Amino acid sequence: MELNDKVAVITGGTGGIGQALARAFLAEGARTVVISDLDADLVAQVAAEIGCVGIAADVTAEPQVDALVEQTLAAHGPIDLFCSNAGSVTRGVLTDATNEQWQQQWELHVMSHLYAARAVLPSMIARGEGYLLNTASAAGLLAAIPSAPYSVSKAAAIKLAEMLAITHGDEGIGVSVLAPQGVNTAMAPSGLADGGTDGIMEASELADVVVAGLRDERFHILPHPEVGDYLKRKADDPDRWLKGMRRLKARAEEAEGKIGWTE
């Protein structure tokens, strides 16, 4: 997919990965970029700064996602690319994460992608083209040991993207899933560079990888290519991979629980 003269919508667009994507898409010649986030004032401020359109929305509320799509279609025409990017990190393992934490991560990392697809696919399918980019995480392909809700919900986000590609790929719909490790954003914990990732990437660097991945229409967009190697090892021998992850967990606990997050 080439971005020149395209209309793109990016949720979670006021900072970090989302804002970097908006800037990169504009640099590639996108006709219109719409960013969305919770804080209406911040959305307006960032949109003015980078020269795009801002529409506030809560992506965990389906009517607001519907309204985001409807407003964009009415004002700017067909949406070529919808980037379902909003996300957050919560700490907690299986035994101490609350039900509220699990539900919040599920709504934000899974249902928001589903709401976006429901809203935007009808118009894309009607004209036989369109693209969905869903931000997940290397945690969804592998694991982020400090957070079970984050890892599980990101894994579900990847499976949802797979189902979208399977179901709608023959209708002209492209699907990619973005799965980074460490990215230097506001949501990245201070211990990110302690060895639990393969380096910390700037959001602008990640955006360049995304542009190239969209151009090649790759399903897995992996800003840290090592993740692909780990995924192959996991598929080849899941038992060995699990043993290795338990060793990583033990080392993290010995280091006072400090371990790198993904994304």
NORPE-V969231 format. One record per backbone hydrogen bond with DSSP energy under -1.0 kcal/mol. NH is the residue of the N-H (numbers start at 1). CO is the residue of the C=O. If there is no record, write none. Layout:
# NORPE-V969231
nh & co
NH & CO
NH & CO
This chain:
# NORPE-V969231
nh & co
5 & 29
6 & 3
8 & 32
9 & 81
10 & 34
11 & 83
12 & 36
13 & 36
19 & 15
20 & 16
21 & 17
22 & 18
23 & 19
24 & 20
25 & 21
26 & 22
27 & 23
28 & 24
29 & 26
30 & 25
31 & 6
32 & 6
34 & 8
35 & 53
36 & 10
43 & 39
44 & 40
45 & 41
46 & 42
47 & 43
48 & 44
49 & 45
50 & 46
51 & 47
52 & 47
53 & 33
55 & 35
57 & 37
61 & 58
65 & 61
66 & 62
67 & 63
68 & 64
69 & 65
70 & 66
71 & 67
72 & 68
73 & 69
74 & 70
75 & 71
76 & 72
77 & 73
80 & 7
81 & 7
82 & 131
83 & 9
84 & 133
85 & 83
92 & 146
97 & 93
102 & 98
103 & 99
104 & 100
105 & 101
106 & 102
107 & 103
108 & 104
109 & 105
110 & 106
111 & 106
112 & 107
114 & 110
115 & 111
116 & 112
117 & 113
118 & 114
119 & 115
120 & 116
121 & 117
124 & 120
125 & 121
126 & 122
127 & 123
129 & 124
130 & 172
131 & 80
132 & 174
133 & 82
134 & 176
135 & 84
136 & 178
138 & 180
140 & 137
142 & 138
147 & 144
148 & 92
151 & 147
152 & 148
153 & 149
154 & 150
155 & 151
156 & 152
157 & 153
158 & 154
159 & 155
160 & 156
161 & 157
162 & 158
163 & 159
164 & 160
165 & 161
166 & 162
167 & 163
168 & 164
169 & 165
171 & 168
173 & 168
174 & 130
176 & 132
177 & 219
178 & 134
179 & 221
184 & 201
185 & 183
188 & 185
192 & 189
194 & 191
201 & 182
206 & 202
207 & 203
208 & 204
209 & 205
210 & 206
211 & 207
212 & 208
213 & 209
214 & 210
215 & 211
216 & 212
218 & 213
221 & 177
227 & 224
228 & 225
230 & 226
231 & 227
232 & 228
233 & 229
234 & 230
235 & 231
236 & 232
237 & 233
241 & 237
242 & 238
243 & 239
244 & 240
245 & 241
246 & 242
247 & 243
248 & 244
249 & 245
250 & 246
251 & 247
252 & 248
253 & 249
254 & 250
255 & 251
256 & 253
257 & 252
258 & 255
263 & 181
